[in-house]
Amino acid sequence: MSPPDSPADAPALELDGVVKTFSSGGREVTALDGVTATVRRGLVTGLVGPDAAGKTTLMRLSAGLLVPDSGRILALGLDAARQSLQVQSSLGYMPQRFGLYEDLTVQENLDLYADLQNLAPKERPARYEELMRLTGLEPFTKRLAGDLSGGMKQKLGLACSLAQPKELLLLDEPTVGVDPLSRRELWAIIYRLVEDHGFTVLLSTAYLDEAERCQEVILMHQGKVLESGPPDSFTTTMTGRSFLVTSPEMGKRALQRTLAQQPPVLDALIQGEGVRVVTREKGDPGLARMGGQNETLEVQQVAPRFEDAFVDLLGADQSKRDAAMDVPAPEHAQDQGPVIQVRDLKRRFGNFYAVDGISFAVERGEVFGLLGANGAGKSTTFRMLCGLLPATEGSLQVAGHNLRKAAAQARAKIGYMAQRFSLYANLSVIENLRFFASVYGLKGSLRRERVRWAMEEFELAELGRATSGELPLGYKQRLALAASLMHHPHILFLDEPTSGVDPLARREFWRRINALAERRVTVLVTTHFMEEAEYCDRVVIMDRGKLLAEGTPEELKQAHHTEDNPDPTMEDAFIALIEQSHAERDREQAA
């Protein structure tokens, strides 16, 4: 049965007073608390909000996969609770972890989802051709899904969810863990679906720059809708409250900490060599004089962003908390010279070089960013630096140790936070902390003291008995970082630590990382979130196992300054370098 006919101007999705609660750990959690919202036809609507705002629950209810406790949901004119099977066959839904079968090829995955969506065999060739052309996956139909890059997997997931054409498409954080170039390509695909085929898209995202790409936005917090409307309706109210502050004398981390403590300042965030400030009231409250008696700061008003409005509406004040962490400076913290030295590093898998002759050095106390497209070799490099994977060729010096000869001694000085939540999901918070303290060789009273420190410093005391796998993403991140710091490491490796985390949790995370850097802990981080690259002292950009560029964020941005783009972002610089690398590869293959 097809969806009922409805007026062309009728909403594609309507929620009226929707309430949904869950039981978790013996307590009742309200995921949605009287939500009323509409999604207009033929538009891209963004669903944004911090962790546990209720975004995924709203998506699943709208797809007919859950039943609300009260209220009503109409999807394409169908009641999502009473007509759930019809709803599920009438719309496309791509959850956060789309169920690709990694041991099947691209074509086999498409065939499977075509079967599940009852796509007639005679219609498949034309539909497959359209989907492969749309996603750019035509050359890869015989490749195993497990061998695709992160961006290509997301494109395949989108194609599979659209095996049968759908008028309404629900996408739950489709760009999490995807590099900027692949994100841009995914957005181009989404808008082609809307503009060429008349689709309606509801897309949830943790990246607030993506909210600005939407035509309308629904902002949620604690199960309620705070505001909705076009993105510029949020940012225009912030005019005159956003500034970029720089100092010729003060380091950017000290500058951020100083500004964040000033009462007129709502938010202070490192951006390149300066600090982006959002004030509580319109107009400059004297930011130039906030550096102290002998320090005059340079202040420039800048255009507001959606993220400024997000922080303002949620009353975050995340950056204003005391940034001091009870972490001792590493031994020999004043030593000169690189704490990490990589020369001609290679790692081969069969005939394929995942890392192909890279060299770089990291100074003590530096925050060093390792950037690259999906499949560039970043995580492989990390695993070699941590002593978890042997190098095929080249030399690695970490914390004064040659990793080829003294990997165990080097690992004792390293903390590692993996790309995916890598703690024991079935253990409680306190059990995970005790276990990892023991793994790092802590015993008796020292182990108890470090566990107590982690519970207090990361505000986990109330969740000590909670099952780790059931924590919200932001709290999983806190726990993983706490576990990696139990033994006072000299070097901290962070592999895409904030993937999928909302801006408030991301601010809290980087507040801690900046405090560690000021205590001379060395931090290496991979990230697909280009704003985080701005927090780094230096970055390198990789592609296909090779280094494309190295320098400070400002140096890399200025290298891509043009008349058409006089003020490039890190994302602009990143995409330009990757596209140049791809063009050179195409020329080599054509030669």
VOGU-3710 file (C-alpha; in Angstrom, 3 decimals, decimal comma):
1> msppdspada> 0,000/0,000/0,000  1,415/3,372/-0,972  1,295/6,455/1,262  -1,994/8,346/1,109  -2,232/11,344/-1,153  -1,725/14,598/0,726  -1,471/18,253/-0,282  1,844/19,232/-1,828  2,419/21,764/0,964  1,663/19,253/3,749
11> paleldgvvk> 4,713/18,459/5,930  6,628/15,291/5,099  6,958/14,621/8,827  4,904/15,900/11,760  5,463/15,293/15,473  2,855/16,489/17,952  3,504/16,289/21,708  5,690/13,176/21,406  6,922/11,606/24,656  9,241/8,610/24,894
21> tfssggrevt> 10,845/7,161/28,024  13,221/4,269/28,612  14,299/2,320/31,678  18,066/2,259/32,202  19,954/1,021/35,229  16,834/0,942/37,351  15,845/4,518/36,544  13,507/6,082/34,014  15,048/8,296/31,333  12,922/10,699/29,304
31> aldgvtatvr> 14,383/10,729/25,794  11,667/12,940/24,258  9,598/15,271/26,372  6,604/16,656/24,487  8,329/17,218/21,136  6,377/19,099/18,492  8,093/19,721/15,152  7,531/19,633/11,401  9,763/18,764/8,454  8,719/20,537/5,270
41> rglvtglvgp> 8,688/18,747/1,930  11,520/19,181/-0,534  14,011/20,606/1,990  17,080/19,467/3,908  16,280/19,860/7,602  19,067/19,504/10,160  18,449/17,917/13,557  21,117/19,175/15,963  21,741/19,033/19,693  24,211/17,748/22,291
51> daagkttlmr> 24,638/14,099/23,249  21,476/12,546/24,729  19,316/15,345/23,294  16,956/12,741/21,802  17,947/12,976/18,129  18,330/9,244/17,467  15,146/8,433/19,392  13,232/10,945/17,263  14,637/9,343/14,107  13,692/5,817/15,167
61> lsagllvpds> 10,195/6,852/16,188  9,726/8,643/12,857  10,845/5,506/11,000  8,239/3,409/12,822  10,894/1,405/14,692  9,720/2,567/18,145  6,297/3,462/19,504  5,851/6,743/21,430  4,442/6,695/24,957  2,137/9,531/23,938
71> grilalglda> 1,730/12,023/21,130  1,415/11,457/17,403  3,828/11,128/14,475  2,750/11,383/10,833  5,355/10,357/8,237  4,217/11,014/4,669  0,670/11,140/6,006  0,971/7,738/7,715  0,669/7,195/11,468  4,134/5,958/12,447
81> arqslqvqss> 2,795/3,987/15,429  -0,312/2,350/13,921  1,004/1,969/10,357  4,651/1,220/11,127  5,180/-1,370/8,376  3,837/1,004/5,742  6,016/3,808/7,104  9,109/1,603/6,995  8,447/0,689/3,352  7,714/4,309/2,390
91> lgympqrfgl> 10,816/6,096/3,671  14,560/5,547/3,709  16,375/5,333/7,040  20,146/5,257/7,483  21,072/4,757/11,150  24,387/5,799/12,683  25,898/2,355/12,191  24,369/1,275/8,910  24,361/-2,507/8,579  26,749/-3,120/5,701
101> yedltvqenl> 28,007/-6,676/5,363  31,757/-6,245/5,164  32,414/-9,745/3,775  30,105/-9,006/0,832  31,021/-6,895/-2,182  29,443/-3,546/-2,976  27,211/-5,274/-5,537  26,219/-8,037/-3,118  25,251/-5,477/-0,479  23,097/-3,678/-3,039
111> dlyadlqnla> 21,443/-6,956/-4,046  20,702/-7,810/-0,416  19,038/-4,465/0,306  17,146/-4,587/-2,969  15,729/-7,931/-1,792  14,821/-6,503/1,611  13,098/-3,515/-0,005  11,273/-5,686/-2,604  12,811/-3,966/-5,613  11,641/-5,871/-8,693
121> pkerparyee> 14,490/-7,659/-10,541  13,654/-5,961/-13,837  14,016/-2,525/-12,201  17,398/-3,229/-10,616  19,895/-2,586/-13,454  18,652/0,960/-14,074  18,376/1,664/-10,336  21,861/0,321/-9,606  23,339/2,365/-12,436  21,723/5,525/-11,069
131> lmrltglepf> 22,870/4,875/-7,487  26,445/4,027/-8,493  26,659/7,124/-10,680  25,216/9,253/-7,869  27,698/7,984/-5,263  30,734/7,569/-7,533  31,041/3,866/-6,648  30,838/2,502/-10,231  34,509/1,347/-10,287  34,180/-0,470/-6,947
141> tkrlagdlsg> 31,184/-2,814/-7,330  33,413/-5,912/-6,958  35,299/-4,608/-3,908  34,461/-5,991/-0,457  32,585/-3,470/1,665  35,122/-4,038/4,453  37,896/-2,792/2,154  36,206/0,537/1,441  37,298/3,790/3,085  35,031/5,346/5,711
151> gmkqklglac> 33,601/7,840/3,230  32,928/5,149/0,624  31,168/2,992/3,231  28,860/5,895/4,057  28,099/6,384/0,372  27,336/2,678/-0,006  25,100/2,806/3,064  23,214/5,704/1,522  22,848/3,812/-1,777  21,585/0,693/0,009
161> slaqpkelll> 18,993/2,681/1,966  17,754/4,047/-1,375  17,611/0,766/-3,294  13,899/1,426/-3,588  13,279/5,145/-4,340  11,971/6,994/-1,272  10,337/10,385/-0,911  11,518/10,914/2,690  15,056/10,108/3,819  16,147/10,002/7,480
171> ldeptvgvdp> 19,930/10,162/7,963  21,297/9,754/11,497  24,746/11,406/11,627  25,837/10,146/8,175  29,154/12,056/8,183  30,583/10,908/11,538  34,156/9,682/11,097  34,274/10,878/7,484  37,048/13,128/6,167  36,202/16,653/4,932
181> lsrrelwaii> 36,430/15,789/1,230  34,073/12,817/1,637  31,744/14,959/3,766  31,588/17,536/0,983  30,837/14,768/-1,545  28,084/13,318/0,656  26,459/16,731/0,933  26,579/17,121/-2,829  24,789/13,768/-3,157  22,129/14,811/-0,628
191> yrlvedhgft> 21,377/18,045/-2,446  21,193/16,272/-5,798  18,555/13,963/-4,286  16,601/16,986/-3,070  16,957/19,215/-6,124  16,783/16,604/-8,888  14,400/14,068/-7,368  12,295/16,116/-4,939  13,413/14,208/-1,848  12,846/15,452/1,688
201> vllstaylde> 15,797/14,880/4,030  15,970/14,975/7,828  19,631/14,756/8,830  21,062/14,715/12,341  24,633/15,908/12,822  27,224/16,606/15,491  29,051/19,031/13,156  27,529/22,468/13,495  29,087/23,777/10,296  26,779/21,240/8,622
211> aercqevilm> 23,769/22,882/10,267  24,610/25,961/8,177  24,311/23,822/5,028  20,724/22,889/5,886  17,708/24,876/4,757  16,001/24,539/8,137  17,257/23,456/11,565  15,603/21,860/14,605  17,689/22,396/17,758  17,092/19,903/20,580
221> hqgkvlesgp> 18,279/19,702/24,180  17,311/17,231/26,928  14,460/15,799/24,887  12,884/19,150/24,009  12,912/21,394/20,938  14,588/24,692/21,853  14,329/26,503/18,526  13,632/25,811/14,873  13,952/27,764/11,641  16,461/28,650/8,905
231> pdsftttmtg> 20,115/28,672/10,059  20,441/32,433/9,582  17,579/32,991/12,024  19,931/31,620/14,687  23,069/33,518/13,661  21,574/36,982/13,065  20,760/37,275/16,777  24,496/36,830/17,507  25,712/39,775/15,399  28,188/41,944/17,303
241> rsflvtspem> 29,086/39,236/19,844  31,847/37,287/18,041  35,522/38,340/18,048  38,961/36,981/17,202  41,537/37,909/19,844  45,299/37,540/19,371  48,331/38,388/21,480  51,906/39,090/20,322  53,254/37,809/23,636  50,873/35,308/25,209
251> gkralqrtla> 50,562/31,721/23,939  47,172/30,738/22,567  46,404/28,275/25,381  47,237/30,807/28,096  45,223/33,400/26,183  42,217/31,114/25,973  42,383/30,317/29,690  42,674/34,023/30,574  39,763/35,105/28,377  37,546/32,201/29,409
261> qqppvldali> 37,602/33,370/33,022  36,373/36,888/32,219  32,703/37,472/33,265  31,653/39,136/29,949  32,926/36,121/27,961  30,510/33,275/27,236  32,822/31,128/25,127  36,528/31,120/24,245  37,840/28,711/21,642  41,301/28,426/20,079
271> qgegvrvvtr> 41,273/29,285/16,375  44,665/29,156/14,668  47,064/31,500/16,458  44,264/33,334/18,287  41,124/32,768/20,332  37,577/33,093/19,052  35,449/34,777/21,722  31,668/34,984/22,087  30,500/37,641/24,540  27,331/37,620/26,618
281> ekgdpglarm> 26,158/40,974/25,317  26,439/42,773/21,987  29,553/44,948/21,603  33,194/44,635/22,664  33,339/44,629/26,501  36,977/45,725/26,532  38,615/42,504/25,348  41,861/44,334/24,491  42,434/45,047/28,201  41,771/41,501/29,416
291> ggqnetlevq> 45,332/40,260/28,968  46,603/41,925/32,126  48,312/45,186/33,033  51,217/44,816/30,616  49,403/43,056/27,789  47,301/44,770/25,114  45,381/42,268/23,045  44,447/42,649/19,388  40,701/42,350/18,794  38,848/41,881/15,518
301> qvaprfedaf> 35,071/41,488/15,193  34,109/38,458/13,081  30,879/37,147/11,596  28,840/34,906/13,918  28,521/31,186/13,265  25,736/28,734/14,023  27,959/27,250/16,723  27,993/30,611/18,532  24,193/30,534/18,706  24,268/26,881/19,790
311> vdllgadqsk> 26,527/27,678/22,743  24,462/30,751/23,613  21,120/28,914/23,592  22,419/26,002/25,641  24,173/28,296/28,132  27,236/26,106/27,906  30,005/28,030/29,674  32,092/24,913/29,031  35,272/26,852/28,381  34,916/28,880/31,577
321> rdaamdvpap> 35,578/26,003/33,938  38,952/25,801/35,656  41,283/24,181/33,150  43,846/23,021/35,726  44,242/19,240/35,891  45,926/17,405/38,719  48,532/15,882/36,419  52,244/16,118/37,230  54,640/17,285/34,532  56,473/14,309/32,971
331> ehaqdqgpvi> 59,986/13,556/34,117  62,611/15,397/32,057  59,859/17,768/30,867  62,438/20,491/30,298  64,616/18,338/28,015  65,278/19,809/24,611  64,893/18,011/21,311  62,112/15,905/19,797  60,263/13,447/21,997  59,106/11,599/18,852
341> qvrdlkrrfg> 61,341/11,148/15,818  60,080/9,366/12,686  62,404/8,764/9,719  61,466/7,102/6,412  58,729/5,072/8,089  57,030/2,401/5,976  54,417/-0,243/6,649  53,544/-2,811/4,006  50,577/-5,181/3,928  51,317/-7,645/1,149
351> nfyavdgisf> 52,164/-5,475/-1,851  50,300/-2,448/-0,462  52,104/0,329/1,436  49,699/1,820/4,007  52,532/4,125/5,129  55,156/4,952/2,526  58,312/6,698/3,708  57,088/9,453/6,032  59,320/11,542/8,325  58,476/14,070/11,035
361> avergevfgl> 59,453/15,104/14,567  57,352/16,171/17,553  58,679/18,415/20,324  57,929/17,846/23,994  54,697/19,508/25,124  53,467/19,986/21,559  49,945/19,232/20,343  50,652/17,651/16,974  47,909/16,855/14,483  47,976/14,012/11,976
371> lgangagkst> 45,354/14,696/9,298  44,328/12,875/6,168  41,514/11,415/4,129  39,982/8,073/5,109  42,549/5,377/4,376  45,502/7,807/4,333  47,494/5,732/6,843  46,944/7,802/10,006  45,764/4,979/12,257  48,475/2,650/10,932
381> tfrmlcgllp> 51,063/5,302/11,806  49,568/5,644/15,265  49,697/1,911/15,895  53,361/1,807/14,919  54,188/4,780/17,162  52,457/3,051/20,080  54,422/-0,156/19,526  51,276/-2,070/18,599  52,382/-2,739/15,015  55,954/-3,285/13,781
391> ategslqvag> 57,318/-1,047/11,060  58,362/-2,625/7,777  61,146/-0,079/7,263  62,433/3,128/8,850  63,243/4,275/12,374  60,983/5,234/15,286  62,191/6,988/18,430  59,504/7,539/21,083  60,223/8,954/24,563  63,922/8,243/24,078
401> hnlrkaaaqa> 63,411/4,598/23,078  63,947/2,842/19,771  60,645/1,062/19,149  62,389/-1,720/17,223  64,403/-2,638/20,332  62,583/-1,282/23,391  58,869/-1,177/22,569  57,818/-2,208/26,092  59,798/0,596/27,735  58,301/3,141/25,327
411> rakigymaqr> 54,732/1,871/25,869  55,110/2,469/29,610  55,335/6,205/28,861  52,447/6,274/26,375  48,715/6,747/26,818  46,478/5,656/23,939  42,839/6,504/23,216  41,549/4,461/20,294  39,300/5,605/17,450  36,394/3,476/18,642
421> fslyanlsvi> 35,406/3,036/22,279  37,920/0,349/23,240  37,185/-0,219/26,911  35,190/-3,192/28,174  31,563/-2,380/27,471  30,221/-5,005/29,903  32,275/-3,704/32,830  31,240/-0,792/34,992  33,052/2,533/34,929  35,007/1,807/38,101
431> enlrffasvy> 35,837/-1,748/36,981  37,336/-0,413/33,747  39,440/2,120/35,639  40,706/-0,507/38,079  41,529/-2,875/35,236  43,493/-0,338/33,212  45,313/0,892/36,305  46,455/-2,705/36,837  47,454/-3,070/33,185  49,699/-0,015/33,612
441> glkgslrrer> 51,325/-1,646/36,646  49,585/0,324/39,411  48,897/-1,604/42,610  47,566/-1,191/46,121  47,135/2,335/47,472  48,561/3,908/44,296  45,918/2,176/42,180  43,158/3,260/44,564  44,434/6,846/44,508  44,538/6,985/40,709
451> vrwameefel> 41,031/5,528/40,391  39,769/8,104/42,910  41,521/10,854/40,923  39,912/9,736/37,657  36,431/9,544/39,191  36,729/13,072/40,590  38,648/14,770/37,776  36,348/13,427/35,038  33,143/13,747/37,089  32,347/10,026/36,880
461> aelgratsge> 31,580/9,419/40,566  27,799/9,210/40,082  28,283/6,743/37,226  30,818/4,471/38,933  28,514/1,422/38,857  27,012/2,175/35,431  27,755/-0,248/32,611  30,321/1,430/30,371  28,722/0,373/27,101  25,466/2,124/28,027
471> lplgykqrla> 27,020/5,522/28,742  26,269/8,514/26,485  29,039/9,132/23,959  30,453/12,126/25,823  30,844/10,092/29,026  32,409/7,184/27,123  34,950/9,683/25,854  35,666/10,942/29,386  36,154/7,371/30,615  38,470/6,452/27,737
481> laaslmhhph> 40,614/9,539/28,318  40,729/8,889/32,071  41,868/5,300/31,475  44,642/6,459/29,130  45,975/8,860/31,811  46,047/6,483/34,786  49,847/6,062/34,710  50,887/9,716/34,060  52,040/9,152/30,467  54,634/11,404/28,863
491> ilfldeptsg> 52,932/11,105/25,466  49,217/10,835/24,712  47,962/9,379/21,434  44,392/10,319/20,498  42,952/8,589/17,425  39,879/10,582/16,294  38,869/11,061/19,941  35,857/13,337/19,364  34,265/11,613/16,361  30,509/12,092/16,688
501> vdplarrefw> 30,797/14,116/19,902  28,754/17,295/20,207  30,432/20,734/20,503  29,905/21,009/24,263  31,602/17,680/24,993  34,303/18,572/22,459  35,037/21,826/24,321  35,346/19,976/27,616  37,656/17,408/26,047  39,995/20,028/24,585
511> rrinalaerr> 39,998/21,997/27,823  41,630/18,924/29,369  44,020/18,372/26,457  45,197/21,993/26,557  45,820/21,676/30,284  47,912/18,551/29,680  49,939/20,322/26,993  50,679/23,165/29,413  52,074/20,552/31,820  54,446/19,475/28,998
521> vtvlvtthfm> 52,586/16,285/28,103  53,069/15,657/24,372  49,838/15,021/22,444  49,425/13,427/19,019  45,913/13,547/17,601  44,192/12,423/14,430  40,936/14,114/13,523  38,517/14,655/10,640  37,142/17,752/12,354  39,122/20,611/10,859
531> eeaeycdrvv> 38,323/23,034/13,680  40,288/20,691/15,951  43,295/21,045/13,673  43,261/24,732/14,674  43,979/23,689/18,278  47,250/22,007/17,232  50,663/23,654/17,343  51,641/21,922/14,102  49,969/19,464/11,728  50,922/17,131/8,915
541> imdrgkllae> 48,493/16,100/6,177  48,715/12,588/4,704  47,292/10,925/1,628  47,891/7,391/0,358  50,554/6,811/3,001  52,639/9,889/2,139  53,031/13,326/3,714  51,633/16,158/1,592  52,327/19,125/3,869  53,608/20,091/7,324
551> gtpeelkqah> 53,361/23,329/9,297  51,276/25,380/11,683  47,559/25,715/10,901  48,146/29,345/9,914  50,989/28,420/7,548  48,878/25,787/5,796  45,910/28,130/5,457  48,015/30,978/4,091  49,604/28,648/1,548  46,143/28,355/-0,026
561> htednpdptm> 45,278/32,042/0,064  43,818/33,184/-3,292  42,044/36,234/-4,650  38,787/34,275/-4,714  39,358/32,955/-1,186  41,457/35,493/0,751  40,710/33,921/4,143  40,816/30,124/3,667  39,818/27,738/6,439  41,697/24,598/7,438
571> edafialieq> 39,044/22,634/5,570  39,779/24,660/2,418  43,509/23,951/2,766  42,930/20,264/3,488  40,621/19,719/0,519  42,935/21,628/-1,838  45,893/19,428/-0,853  43,922/16,173/-1,153  42,429/17,149/-4,517  45,899/18,092/-5,781
581> shaerdreqa> 47,211/14,699/-4,634  44,350/12,888/-6,367  44,939/14,853/-9,574  48,636/13,894/-9,546  47,697/10,243/-9,031  45,289/10,388/-11,975  48,013/11,895/-14,182  50,435/9,156/-13,141  47,902/6,445/-13,935  47,097/8,026/-17,299
591> a> 50,782/8,294/-18,275
//
